[in-house]
Amino acid sequence: MDTFPTTFIYIFLFLSTLLYYYISKKQNKKHKQTPKLPPGSMGWPYIGDTLQLYSKDPNTFFSDKQKRYGDIFKTHILGCPCVMLASPEASKFVLVNSANLFKPTYPKSKEKMIGPAALFFHQGDYHYHLRKLVQSSLSLEAIKKLIPGVESIAISTLDSWANGQIINTFHGMKKFSFEVGILAIFGHLENHYREELKKNYSILDKGYNSFPTNLPGTAYHKAVLARKRLGLILGQIINERKEKKVLENDLLGHLLNFKNEKGQILTEDQIADNIIGVLFAAQDTTASALTWILKYLHDNPKLLEAVKEEQKTIYLSNEKGKKGLTWAQTRNMPFTYKVILESLRMASIVSFTFREAVVDVEYNGYLIPKGWKVMPLFRNIHHNPEYFNEPQSFDPYRFEVAPKPNTYMPFGNGSHSCPGNELAKLEMLILIHHLVNKLRWEVLGSGEVEYSPFPVPKNGLPARFYDRAGQ
Ligand code: HEM
């Protein structure tokens, strides 16, 4: 009789051990499947890797990390934990396929400076409607009509350089891209408004990247005041346009004409923020691309000859510039176009972008925790030999074959990709056409790069320009 409970206890112990073993194995397995943070170092407490990033060329910082940890790695910069993505698939995941899990993110001081209603700070309905509107004001149909205006800005810009004095090429190109931006936004704009906008926007531009201390005398404070004045000037332009009651096809016309499905229109502040947002997105990017093109062509005389050859044929058929460029001619500059594509790859002006995870996201077994920043690294992808053979050599001919999908993103990807990309390419083609036909230039810079925040040749690529006719 005594043996029954003992046997029972043994059986019970044996079964519970088995069960415990089974459950703990299952839990272990489950634990193993829990996504982990990507590899990488978070640097020093609080400051993270910020000093490392700012003490060396940011491209070296990113590529050193990529070599050490692979295409997805974590780091900590500017007070934020970040996951950096250097693979085309991961960038596509964040910018296209799962874009709803990530939101655009900018420092508050920058949002305030541009205007919080500018489309690139938003996602969802507001962003969708505004983007459609900006896209249609910059569509191929719309920019075709800008050709004579862009051409006359290009000619007067180049004429003002042609006397052999030293020009800061980047500054010169900024003036050009600003004027083209004004043309696309307002069509014709009275001179006094143009001058007021130019003056105040340039103060805002100087303060944008300064330390955000709002104390009298600082660049930031001056920029905040200039931003207020810009709002007032834009208010006057908007009211004049409303009084005229003429429906224009430029960006301002589109913004004034906006009505959502509930019949709501845009407020004056929303319109002003978006105008300043577009000017901001259009100016330094295009100017930097043009500055790099001048440098690359200068450094590669054979390629410059090929561009000249292509452009000379068009120039001659236009009676040496007496007739203006046509849309068809701008669409048929195949070699110059490839030079632009290759310059955008080499310089990778927008080297990366920022998003923020709105929920915990799992990608390829890695966890991207809610609130972490995510940075698709366009430049690292553009300079990866797996996608671009000998990435450090400037070779426009590589674009005779289309790049692999999602490996070429000078204008970004997905719902926030650049709506101004066709205008940017058009203005570059027009400027190059007149530049190579009318001028020759000597670069005086050392070839070093500085970041402002986009990469530009040091000191804006000082250069001397001479009229070719006077040779
Ligand atoms: C070479 C010149 C340019 C380059 C390299 C460039 C590059 C880019 C990139 C990479 C983005 C996406 C940023 C992101 O995903 O976070 C972007 C967005 C944008 N760009 Fe450009 N851009 C250029 C010229 C222009 C021009 C000429 C305009 C307008 C006239 C413009 C207007 C915009 C706007 C409004 C956005 C925000 C779109 C959105 O958030 O939906 N860009 N640009």
Residues whose N, C-alpha, C, O or C-beta is under 5 A from the ligand:
A	BS01	HEM	L119 F120 R131 V278 A281 A282 T285 T286 A289 I349 V350 T353 M409 P410 F411 G412 S415 H416 S417 C418 P419 G420 N421 L423 A424
